Amino acid sequence: MRVALHSVLRPGSEAEYEADHATIPADLAETFARIGIHDWTIWRSGRDLFHLVECDDFAAAIRALATDEANARWQAFIGRHVDHFTTFRDGDDEQAMPEVWSLAAQNAG
């Protein structure tokens, strides 16, 4: 599955965020692989970050990350740059943006 997310950086932290997020720690990448996150791409426009997560089950991955030590260390490090994630609903997948349209889905239909 693919999931889109939106987060917002703290004012003035754009350059430092990009430098700090040029890579993620190896243990976090291993966690992602173990919990079924296959790819995570981030684009930035000003302070807005747009994420595309390709994973087996986003809600399950978020639950697993909530208790993962590698993720906790990463969030403590990178979180100083992030003001907030936008939420769209209640539950483990609250940050997942609703999908409006997909060319692939239309062509498959």
C-alpha positions in Angstrom: 0.0 0.0 0.0 1.0 3.6 -0.5 0.3 6.3 2.1 0.8 10.0 1.8 1.5 12.2 4.9 1.9 15.9 5.5 4.1 17.5 8.2 5.3 21.0 8.8 8.8 22.1 9.9 9.5 24.7 12.6 10.2 28.1 11.1 13.8 28.5 10.1 14.7 24.8 10.4 14.5 23.9 6.7 18.2 23.7 5.9 19.2 22.0 9.1 16.3 19.4 8.6 17.5 18.6 5.2 21.1 18.2 6.4 20.1 16.0 9.3 17.7 13.9 7.2 20.1 13.2 4.4 20.2 9.6 5.8 18.5 7.7 8.6 20.3 5.4 11.0 21.0 1.8 9.9 19.0 0.4 12.8 16.0 2.4 11.8 16.3 1.2 8.2 16.4 -2.3 9.6 13.3 -1.6 11.7 11.5 -0.4 8.6 12.4 -3.5 6.7 11.3 -5.8 9.6 7.9 -4.1 10.0 7.1 -3.9 6.2 8.0 -0.3 5.2 9.6 -0.7 1.8 10.2 2.9 0.8 9.6 6.4 2.3 10.2 9.4 0.2 9.9 13.0 1.4 9.5 16.2 -0.6 9.7 19.7 0.8 8.0 22.9 -0.2 8.9 25.7 2.2 8.1 24.4 5.6 5.7 21.7 4.3 6.9 18.1 4.0 5.0 15.6 1.8 5.8 12.0 2.5 5.0 8.9 0.4 5.3 5.7 2.3 5.2 2.3 0.6 4.4 -0.4 3.1 2.5 -3.6 3.8 0.2 -2.2 6.5 0.6 1.4 7.6 -1.4 1.2 10.8 0.5 -1.9 11.9 3.8 -0.2 11.0 2.9 2.9 13.1 1.9 0.6 16.1 5.3 -1.1 15.8 7.2 2.1 15.6 5.5 3.4 18.7 7.6 1.0 20.8 10.7 0.7 18.7 13.9 2.0 20.3 15.6 3.0 17.0 12.5 5.0 16.1 12.5 6.7 19.5 16.1 7.8 19.2 15.4 9.1 15.6 12.3 11.0 16.7 14.2 12.6 19.6 16.9 13.7 17.1 14.8 14.8 14.0 11.8 15.8 16.0 13.4 19.1 17.0 12.8 20.3 13.4 9.2 19.1 13.0 6.4 21.3 14.3 3.6 18.8 13.6 2.1 16.1 11.4 -1.3 16.8 10.0 -4.0 14.3 11.1 -7.0 13.4 9.0 -8.9 10.8 11.0 -8.8 8.9 14.3 -6.8 5.7 14.8 -3.4 4.3 14.0 -3.5 5.7 10.5 -4.7 9.2 11.5 -1.8 10.8 9.6 -2.7 9.1 6.3 -4.0 11.7 3.7 -7.1 10.6 1.9 -6.4 9.5 -1.6 -8.4 11.4 -4.2 -7.4 9.8 -7.5 -4.9 7.4 -9.0 -4.2 6.9 -12.7 -3.1 3.3 -12.0 -6.4 2.6 -10.2 -8.4 4.2 -13.0 -6.6 2.2 -15.6 -7.1 -1.0 -13.7 -10.8 -0.3 -13.2 
